[in-house]
């Protein structure tokens, strides 16, 4: 049964941890903009003791990362835990975590990309709903952050259900390297890949970064996918055939039964996956070809992005010629 952490508001306290790449790689400019943005929200920011530690893997030690996460959950003054940035190795701490401590001190944990492993493992081991959404570093984006902030507030400041509407424009440029020289692309909206046999679906949200959740298969940290709506995305290193086999692997998971619908995040330009090519991949999967499938949704490795609850509840309903995606319980 899912356990939902408390929502936040003004005077909340954010703790920044670095369970993947080190906080040290984040520029002073990005930190400054992020801190100013949280100050405008009336939110206090503190940093984990070992967040700036960095080894030869551009990360910190397993012990340091586990200690920082434990300290964040144990600190009664902390309301929300944000990851500094993504990376490649958050799964190395999974068997070093005190899941009873986490379960007994429920609070918001939010991040995306490599953080998918940590977020799904915590949900699997404790039932605590975790969140795919912006890192602390995301708040250091000078331009084009408005949509991300809007959905951050919808997910964490209120209990009300909310629709996922398409952003008006998006970007896939390395904003963290050049804040003032940005390229924004008009958004052509959500792609309806398949209407499915029913006009609506409802289920538990599971997923995140597809190739990262695949790392959990065969371990004690893999969540139960039965009856879920899958929210999945992959990054620029993933081409069409890799996405196809990653998805096949997930659908071969023993618990991947009675899937209700599939929602796919936007691909980066470098992946070069068109709507037609993506449609061919998705419709080739026997387990999901009769389900509602929507793609090009604003989450993943382009910007802006929504926040959504892993272990929360979503619904999809066909209205006025399109499917509406609603986050019901978060």
N, C-alpha and C positions, 0 to 999 in steps of 0.2 A: 504494500500500500504506500502511495506516495506521501511524503511529508513535505509541506511547503514552508519555506522560511518566511519570516516576517518581511513586509514591505518596508521601504525606507522613505525618508523625507528630509526636510531641512534639519540641520544639526546632526545628520548621520555621519558615521565614521567609516571611511574606506581604508582598508589595509591593502597595500600593493605587495604581491609576492612574485617570485620568479621561478616557478617549477619547471620551466623549459629553458629558453635562452636567458642569459643574464640581463638584469636591468641596466648593467653598465654600458651596453651597446646603444642605449637610447640617448639621443642628443640632449644637451641642455636646453635648446630651443623647444624641443618637443615636451620636455618635462615642464618647462615654464608655462607653455600654453595649456597643458593639461591641468596643472595646479590652479591656474587662473580660472579655468572653466569650472572646476569643482568649487572654487571659492564663490563664484557667481551663483552656484546652486546651493550655497550654504552648507557644503559638505566638507568635513575635515579629512585630510589625507595623511596617512602615516606609511612608513616603508618597513618592510621586513628587515630584520637584522642582517641577513646574509644576501639581500637582493642584489647588491653590487659585486658580490664575489664572482670571479670568472676564471675558469680553468681552460685547458687546451681545447675543450669542446664548446667554448663560448657559453658555458653554463656554470653552475656551482655544484658542489658535491651532493651526493644523494642525501647524506645526513643533514647538510645545511638546508636543502630544499624541504625535507620532511619536517625538520625543526621549525622552519618558518611557517609552514602550513599549520602545524599543530598549534603554534603560538597564536596564529590568527584566529583559529576556531576557539581556542581557550579564552581569549581576551574578551571579556563581557562587554567592553566598550565598542568593539568592532561590529558593524552592521552588515558590511558587504566586503567581500574579498575579490579584488580584481587582479588578474594575472598581468604581469608587465608586458609580455609579448609572447608569441608562439615559438616554434622551433622544431625539435626532433626527438626529445627524450623524456617527456614527462612520465612516460610509462615505467621508467626505471625506479620510480619511488613507490610504486603501488604496493609492493609487499613490505614496505617500511612504514606504512601509515597505521595510526591507531584509529580504526573505524568506529570504535565505541565512543571515543572522544568526539569525533565528528558528528556522530548520530545524536549525542547528548547535548551538543551545542549547535543546533541548526542555524545556518545563516547563508546568505546568498554567496555563491561562488560563480564568477562569470569570466569567460574567455573563449577563444575559438582556435581553430586550426589544431595544433598539437595538443592543446588543452582538452580536446575531445576525449583522449584516453583517460585523463584524470577525472573529468566530469562524469563520464559514463561509469567508471569504476566506482566512484563514490555513490552514484545512484544505485548501482547493482548491489553494493555491500551494505548500504544503510537505508535505502528508500528515500534519501534526501534529494529533492528536486534541485538540479544544478542548471546552469544556463550557458547556452552558446550565444555569445554577444561580444561587444567591443572589449579589447584590452584597455589597460590604463594608457598605453601608448597611443591608442586610437583617439583618445581625448586630446592629444597634442596635435591633431590635424587642424590646420588654420582655416582651410576652405573646404566646403562640401560636407560638413559634419552635421548639418541641421537635421537631416532625416535620421541619422544614427541616434542622435540625442533624443529626438521625438520618440523613437521606439524604445530607447533605454528607459525613458520616463514612463511610457505606457506599461512596460513590463515590471518595473521595480517601484514605482511610486503609487500604483493603484491596483486594486483587486479587480477592476472592471475588465470584461472581455474586450478584445480589440480585433479589428480587421487588419489584415496585411494588405496594404495598398502599395502599388508599385511606385518607386521613386521616380521623379521627373527626369533625372539624369544620373549618370554614374561615371566612374573613373577607374582606370586600371594603371595609372601611372605611379611611379615610386615617390609618392608624396613626401615621405620621410627624408628624401635626399634633396628635394627642391620644393619648398612650401609655396612659393609664389608663382611658379610656372606649372600650372595644372591644366590638364585637358579633360573636359567633361563631354560625355556622349549622350545625346537624347535617348531616353529609354523607350523601347517599343513594348514595354509591359510584360506581364506574365504570359508564358506560352502554354496554351492548352494542348497538351500532347495527346491526352485520351480522356474522353468523357466517362468511360466506364459503364457498367451495366446499371448502376444506381445513380440517382441524382444527388446523393449526399453520402457523406462518410463521417464518422467520428471515431477517435481513438487516442491512445496515449502517444505522445510525441517521443520518438527515439531517433538518435542519429548524431549528426555533426559532420566532421570531416571524414569522408568515406574511407580513405586509405588508412587513417589513424584508428578508426573504430575496428577495422579489420585486424589490427594488432592484438585486439583483446580476445579474438576467437580462440576457443580451446583453453581459456584461463578462467579463474574464478571471478574475474572482473568484467566478464561479458554480460550485459544486461539482457533480460528477457524481451524479445521482440514481438511476442505473440499479440495480435490484435492492435498493432501499432500503426500510426501514420509515420512513415519514414521521412525525415528531413535530412537530405544528404547533399554534400558538395565536395569538390576536389579542386586542387590548386593548379597553377600554370605548368607544373611538372607532369601533369596527367594529360595524356592524349586519349583519343577515342577508345582504342583497344584496351588501354589500361583501366579506364573508367568502367568499361564493359566487364572486364574480369573481376574488378574490385566489387562491383555490384553483384555479379554472379556469386562470388564468395560469401557476401553478406546474406544473400537469399538462400544459400545452402546451410546457413546456421540452423541448428536443430529447432531453435525457438521461433524461427521466422515463419510462423503459421498464421493464417487468417489476417494477413496484412490488409489494412483498410484503404490506404492511398499512399502515393509517393509525391513528395515535394522536393524539387531539385533547385539548388542555389545557382546563381549565375557563374558561368565559366569565365575564366580570364581569357583575354584575347590570344595569348600564346598557346592555349590549348587547341585553338582552331576547331572547335566543335560547333557546328551549325545546328540550327533547329532541326533540319531534316535528318542530319546524322544522329543527333541525340534521340530523336523520335525513333529511328530505326533500331538503335541500341535498346531503348527502354521497351519497345513493343516486341522485341525478340525474347524477352524474359517471360517464360510461361507463367511464373508465379504472380506476375503483376499486370499482364496484358489486358485483363478485364477490369482494372481498377482506375479510378480517377488519377491522372498523372499531370502535374503542373510543374513547369520549369521556368528558368530565368527569374527566380524570386530573389529578392535582395538580401542574400546572406552568402557567405563564402569569402573569397580572397580579393574581390573587387570592393569598391566602396560606393555608396554607403551600405550599411548592413542593419538588419533588425536584431533584436535579442529574442530568443525563444527558450522555453523551459524544457529540459530533458527530463521526462517523467510527468510533464503537464498534459493538458488535454487540448486537442484541436478539433475543429470541424471543417468540412468542406461541403459546400452546397452550390448547386448549379442554379444561378439566377440571371435573368436578362442576358442570356447567351454566353455567360462566363461563370467560372467557379469562383466563389468567395472563400477565402481562407480566413478562418477566425481562430484566434487563440482564446480558448474559453477559460481554462483554469491555469494560472501561472503563479 
